[in-house]
Amino acid sequence: MKESGKITKKEVHTGEGKNGPWVRIAYTVNGRIYSTFNEDFSGFKEGDMIELEFEKDPTGKYNNAKTIVPFDGKANLSSFKNNEAPIGEIVDTQRLIIRQNSITNANYIMRTCYEKLVGTEDPVETLKKIAEKIEAWVLRE
């Protein structure tokens, strides 16, 4: 399974076991904890965007990170189970759908209230302004 997002918490735990000392690194991403004993993955810090591949332990209680790499914030939908983006992340495809729907709704508003909205302004510019306001409200950026 894969997950991507911003690290909101990093914890490093150490201990001594029957095979000697160990280090466990735990990252919280999207409200879930992912941990690893692989110190190659210890260089990330809170605020970093990462993508990790993980598996549940046999008890189903822990998320064991198998790989962790830097993440640029653009998700590849095919990498997520059932084409679901990570919680809290809006991917490029979703952003385009929102933009298209914003234009459609702005066009509807323009057709029903044309005289009141346009006045002397270019109708295309009015349409773009309405669509941008709808998109900003939906994305709340």
C-alpha positions as CSV (number, residue, x, y, z in Angstrom):
1,M,0.0,0.0,0.0
2,K,1.1,3.6,-0.6
3,E,0.6,6.8,1.3
4,S,1.8,10.3,0.7
5,G,1.6,13.6,2.6
6,K,3.4,15.9,5.0
7,I,5.2,14.6,8.0
8,T,3.4,16.2,11.0
9,K,5.4,14.3,13.7
10,K,8.7,12.4,13.8
11,E,9.8,10.2,16.7
12,V,13.0,8.2,17.2
13,H,13.0,5.3,19.6
14,T,16.0,3.3,20.7
15,G,16.4,0.2,22.7
16,E,18.4,-3.0,23.3
17,G,17.1,-6.3,22.1
18,K,18.4,-9.9,21.9
19,N,20.2,-9.0,18.6
20,G,21.7,-5.8,20.0
21,P,20.7,-2.2,19.9
22,W,17.9,-1.0,17.6
23,V,16.5,2.3,16.3
24,R,12.9,2.7,15.3
25,I,11.8,5.9,13.4
26,A,8.1,6.7,13.4
27,Y,6.6,9.3,11.0
28,T,3.0,10.6,11.3
29,V,1.5,11.3,7.9
30,N,-2.2,12.1,7.4
31,G,-2.9,11.2,11.0
32,R,-1.4,7.7,10.8
33,I,1.9,6.5,12.2
34,Y,4.3,4.6,9.9
35,S,7.5,3.2,11.4
36,T,10.7,1.6,10.2
37,F,13.8,0.1,11.6
38,N,15.7,1.1,8.5
39,E,18.0,4.0,9.4
40,D,18.4,4.9,5.8
41,F,15.0,6.5,6.1
42,S,15.9,8.7,9.2
43,G,16.8,11.8,7.2
44,F,13.3,13.2,6.9
45,K,11.9,15.8,9.3
46,E,8.6,17.3,10.3
47,G,7.2,19.4,7.4
48,D,8.8,17.2,4.7
49,M,6.5,15.8,2.0
50,I,7.1,12.1,1.5
51,E,5.6,9.1,-0.3
52,L,5.9,5.8,1.4
53,E,5.1,2.2,0.6
54,F,4.1,0.2,3.7
55,E,2.5,-3.0,4.8
56,K,0.5,-3.9,7.9
57,D,2.3,-6.2,10.4
58,P,0.7,-9.6,10.9
59,T,-1.5,-8.3,13.8
60,G,-2.8,-5.5,11.6
61,K,-1.9,-3.0,14.3
62,Y,1.3,-1.4,12.9
63,N,2.1,0.2,9.5
64,N,5.7,-0.9,8.6
65,A,7.3,1.4,6.0
66,K,9.2,-0.5,3.3
67,T,10.3,2.6,1.3
68,I,10.2,6.3,1.9
69,V,11.0,8.9,-0.8
70,P,10.6,12.6,-1.1
71,F,7.2,13.6,-2.6
72,D,6.6,16.7,-4.8
73,G,2.9,16.9,-3.9
74,K,1.6,15.6,-7.3
75,A,0.0,12.2,-6.8
76,N,-0.1,9.5,-9.5
77,L,-3.7,8.2,-9.1
78,S,-2.8,4.8,-10.4
79,S,-0.5,4.3,-7.4
80,F,-3.4,4.4,-5.0
81,K,-5.8,1.5,-4.2
82,N,-9.1,2.0,-6.0
83,N,-7.7,5.3,-7.4
84,E,-8.3,7.1,-4.2
85,A,-6.0,10.0,-3.4
86,P,-4.5,10.3,0.1
87,I,-6.8,12.0,2.6
88,G,-6.4,15.8,2.5
89,E,-4.6,15.8,-0.8
90,I,-6.1,17.2,-4.0
91,V,-4.4,15.8,-7.0
92,D,-4.1,17.4,-10.4
93,T,-6.9,15.4,-11.9
94,Q,-9.3,16.4,-9.1
95,R,-8.2,20.1,-9.5
96,L,-9.0,20.0,-13.2
97,I,-12.5,18.5,-12.5
98,I,-13.1,21.2,-10.0
99,R,-12.0,23.9,-12.5
100,Q,-14.2,22.5,-15.2
101,N,-17.2,22.4,-12.9
102,S,-16.5,25.9,-11.8
103,I,-16.6,27.1,-15.4
104,T,-19.9,25.2,-16.0
105,N,-21.5,26.8,-12.9
106,A,-20.2,30.2,-13.8
107,N,-21.7,29.8,-17.3
108,Y,-25.0,28.9,-15.8
109,I,-24.9,32.0,-13.6
110,M,-24.0,34.2,-16.5
111,R,-26.9,32.8,-18.6
112,T,-29.5,33.4,-15.9
113,C,-28.2,36.8,-14.7
114,Y,-26.4,38.2,-17.8
115,E,-27.6,41.8,-17.7
116,K,-27.0,42.3,-14.0
117,L,-23.5,40.7,-14.0
118,V,-21.9,41.9,-17.2
119,G,-22.7,45.5,-17.6
120,T,-20.0,47.0,-19.7
121,E,-17.3,44.4,-18.9
122,D,-16.2,41.7,-21.3
123,P,-18.5,38.7,-20.8
124,V,-15.5,36.3,-20.9
125,E,-13.7,38.2,-18.2
126,T,-16.9,38.1,-16.1
127,L,-17.2,34.4,-16.6
128,K,-13.6,33.8,-15.6
129,K,-14.0,35.9,-12.4
130,I,-17.1,34.0,-11.4
131,A,-15.4,30.6,-12.1
132,E,-12.3,31.7,-10.1
133,K,-14.4,32.6,-7.1
134,I,-16.3,29.3,-7.3
135,E,-13.0,27.3,-7.6
136,A,-11.4,29.2,-4.7
137,W,-14.3,28.5,-2.5
138,V,-14.3,24.8,-3.4
139,L,-10.6,24.4,-2.9
140,R,-10.4,26.9,0.1
141,E,-6.8,27.8,-0.8
